[in-house]
Amino acid sequence: MKTCKNCGKCGPHCIGKWLVIIGGLNWGLMGLLGYNAVEELLGAWPWLVTLVYVLVGLSAVLMIIESKCGKCKR
């Protein structure tokens, strides 16, 4: 796996971090304004909305258990 230039961790970890950030911002918008950015942007493709939610959830699990690859341990 390639190392992320910004954080020095593996690619999946870096992508997961950004998905968790996007998910957190979306939940913040939902709580404060009742605005679902994912639905607004991707609502025409319900399968894609579901995929985004699943990927954000899996990314959160990855952040909880932390990646065990060699590049992320450094």
CYANA upper distance limits for C-alpha pairs under 8 A (distance plus 0.5 A):
  1 MET  CA     10 CYS  CA      6.75
  1 MET  CA     11 GLY  CA      7.15
  2 LYS  CA     10 CYS  CA      6.50
  2 LYS  CA     11 GLY  CA      6.45
  3 THR  CA      8 GLY  CA      6.10
  3 THR  CA      9 LYS  CA      5.92
  3 THR  CA     10 CYS  CA      5.15
  3 THR  CA     11 GLY  CA      6.38
  3 THR  CA     71 LYS  CA      7.61
  4 CYS  CA      8 GLY  CA      5.58
  4 CYS  CA      9 LYS  CA      5.98
  4 CYS  CA     10 CYS  CA      6.30
  4 CYS  CA     11 GLY  CA      6.07
  4 CYS  CA     14 CYS  CA      7.02
  7 CYS  CA     14 CYS  CA      7.86
  8 GLY  CA     71 LYS  CA      7.96
  8 GLY  CA     72 CYS  CA      7.99
  9 LYS  CA     13 HIS  CA      6.92
  9 LYS  CA     14 CYS  CA      7.05
  9 LYS  CA     71 LYS  CA      6.14
  9 LYS  CA     72 CYS  CA      5.23
 10 CYS  CA     14 CYS  CA      6.89
 10 CYS  CA     69 CYS  CA      8.13
 10 CYS  CA     71 LYS  CA      6.40
 10 CYS  CA     72 CYS  CA      6.53
 11 GLY  CA     15 ILE  CA      6.65
 12 PRO  CA     16 GLY  CA      6.41
 13 HIS  CA     17 LYS  CA      6.62
 13 HIS  CA     62 LEU  CA      7.98
 13 HIS  CA     63 MET  CA      8.29
 13 HIS  CA     67 SER  CA      7.27
 13 HIS  CA     72 CYS  CA      8.37
 14 CYS  CA     18 TRP  CA      7.04
 15 ILE  CA     19 LEU  CA      6.74
 16 GLY  CA     20 VAL  CA      6.66
 16 GLY  CA     56 VAL  CA      7.91
 16 GLY  CA     58 LEU  CA      8.49
 16 GLY  CA     59 SER  CA      5.04
 16 GLY  CA     60 ALA  CA      7.82
 16 GLY  CA     62 LEU  CA      7.62
 16 GLY  CA     63 MET  CA      7.88
 17 LYS  CA     21 ILE  CA      6.83
 17 LYS  CA     59 SER  CA      7.45
 17 LYS  CA     63 MET  CA      7.74
 18 TRP  CA     22 ILE  CA      6.65
 19 LEU  CA     23 GLY  CA      6.54
 19 LEU  CA     55 LEU  CA      7.86
 19 LEU  CA     56 VAL  CA      5.81
 19 LEU  CA     59 SER  CA      6.97
 20 VAL  CA     24 GLY  CA      6.53
 20 VAL  CA     56 VAL  CA      6.19
 20 VAL  CA     57 GLY  CA      8.34
 20 VAL  CA     59 SER  CA      6.61
 20 VAL  CA     60 ALA  CA      6.42
 21 ILE  CA     25 LEU  CA      6.70
 22 ILE  CA     26 ASN  CA      6.67
 23 GLY  CA     27 TRP  CA      6.72
 23 GLY  CA     53 TYR  CA      8.38
 23 GLY  CA     56 VAL  CA      6.57
 24 GLY  CA     28 GLY  CA      6.63
 25 LEU  CA     29 LEU  CA      6.71
 26 ASN  CA     30 MET  CA      6.69
 26 ASN  CA     35 TYR  CA      8.48
 26 ASN  CA     36 ASN  CA      6.73
 26 ASN  CA     37 ALA  CA      6.48
 26 ASN  CA     38 VAL  CA      7.60
 27 TRP  CA     31 GLY  CA      6.61
 27 TRP  CA     36 ASN  CA      8.18
 28 GLY  CA     32 LEU  CA      6.56
 29 LEU  CA     33 LEU  CA      5.94
 29 LEU  CA     34 GLY  CA      6.86
 29 LEU  CA     35 TYR  CA      6.01
 29 LEU  CA     36 ASN  CA      7.14
 29 LEU  CA     37 ALA  CA      8.10
 30 MET  CA     34 GLY  CA      4.71
 30 MET  CA     35 TYR  CA      5.35
 30 MET  CA     36 ASN  CA      6.02
 36 ASN  CA     40 GLU  CA      6.65
 37 ALA  CA     41 LEU  CA      6.51
 38 VAL  CA     42 LEU  CA      6.31
 38 VAL  CA     43 GLY  CA      7.79
 38 VAL  CA     49 VAL  CA      7.05
 38 VAL  CA     52 VAL  CA      8.45
 39 GLU  CA     43 GLY  CA      5.00
 39 GLU  CA     49 VAL  CA      7.00
 42 LEU  CA     46 PRO  CA      7.71
 42 LEU  CA     48 LEU  CA      7.24
 42 LEU  CA     49 VAL  CA      6.42
 43 GLY  CA     49 VAL  CA      7.18
 45 TRP  CA     49 VAL  CA      7.06
 46 PRO  CA     50 THR  CA      6.79
 47 TRP  CA     51 LEU  CA      6.66
 48 LEU  CA     52 VAL  CA      6.64
 49 VAL  CA     53 TYR  CA      6.86
 50 THR  CA     54 VAL  CA      6.69
 51 LEU  CA     55 LEU  CA      6.59
 52 VAL  CA     56 VAL  CA      6.60
 53 TYR  CA     57 GLY  CA      6.65
 54 VAL  CA     58 LEU  CA      6.65
 55 LEU  CA     59 SER  CA      6.49
 56 VAL  CA     60 ALA  CA      6.75
 57 GLY  CA     61 VAL  CA      6.95
 58 LEU  CA     62 LEU  CA      6.73
 59 SER  CA     63 MET  CA      6.72
 60 ALA  CA     64 ILE  CA      6.72
 61 VAL  CA     65 ILE  CA      6.73
 62 LEU  CA     66 GLU  CA      5.91
 62 LEU  CA     67 SER  CA      6.81
 63 MET  CA     67 SER  CA      7.84
 67 SER  CA     72 CYS  CA      6.87
 67 SER  CA     73 LYS  CA      8.43
 68 LYS  CA     72 CYS  CA      7.08
 68 LYS  CA     73 LYS  CA      7.13
 69 CYS  CA     73 LYS  CA      7.05
 70 GLY  CA     74 ARG  CA      7.42
